[in-house]
Amino acid sequence: MRSVLSIRLVLVRWQLWALIAAGACLTSVIHHAYATVYTEPDLQVWWMAARLWLAGVDPYGPTGDRLLGTGSGFAYPFPAVLICLPLAPLSLAWASTVWALMSPAIAGVLPIALHNRLNPRIVAPMLAYFPLWASLEEGQWGPMLLLWTILSLYWLRKERWLLSGAAAALTLLKPNVGIALLAGIAAYALCINVPRRWWMGLAFGLLIFWMGTQALAPGWPLAWLEQLRAYDAEDQNRIDAVSVVGALAGALTLTCAFFAWRRRDALLLLAGVVTVAMLILPTRSFYNHVALLLPIALLPPHIATLVALLGWSVLVLPPISTDIVLARSLAFYLPLSIGLTGAMWQTRAQEKNVAAR
């Protein structure tokens, strides 16, 4: 018996050391990539903004604009600077490495947090979704917004109403994506009839994280709005719902959301609202669509896998059409809306079977 236990202990130790070695290798590869190839990720903007603020330079002022070198200034709310303060002492390559290691970890935890159980079949599609890798390449905010969404929904299930509402407010760190996530969380909260304390937590979160930060940077709200105006003048954002395919996907998803509300299916409602909101919000490139991992995580595993893999078709569409709106609608939204419709019909079938018994 002792020999068996000794063998097991040795195996556990070897597995632990193997995991540590694999983690070290992964970290080394990612750091090398950011140090030699992806040397100017988008993370550089808010990483530098945090460093400027620590040095006493207003990232929204003319000096900050010149040092950031974006051409349109710092187009993020001031709380984004505060969130990035822990990364400021690091070099850009190491800051990007930490950011990149957190992103797939968040994507992997997402379905576990939503379903409250471990199912490897649903974790794999999360890591295979193209926008996640586009987000990693650019060092984007999307996975971090999903982190606050996870925390808000987790605390909501644990009936930590104030904490859940406050965490939901942090999804607005990148508003043109965060609005969709916040709308989904709010719809979920309405569907399950959360008490008033949840809405108080949301109000306190908005007050503390958005208006309360004026104590640290009194001029940031107006300066931020001015930077947003300059950023929008670049005309780089597109609304996916304006295409025929996007409109079709929106109609299917709205039907699912209406069905979910009628049946008080809070998770399907959450998925539908996030998808529709993303369709009508102006977004840029592919990396912002990492937010769609939230509705994908709520699909049955086999459907989620197909939807995630179809996302890579966006790479083969340019020879057919250079319209980015059409490409995103075909690769991301149409498969997801069909998947949500399939989940809706599966729910109806289950309800009929229960009724028949």
Salt bridges, closest charged atoms under 4 A:
GLU226 OE2 - ARG229 NH2 2.66
ASP235 OD1 - ARG238 NH1 3.63
ASP240 OD2 - HIS289 NE2 3.21
ASP240 OD1 - ARG328 NE 2.81
GLU351 OE1 - ARG263 NE 3.08
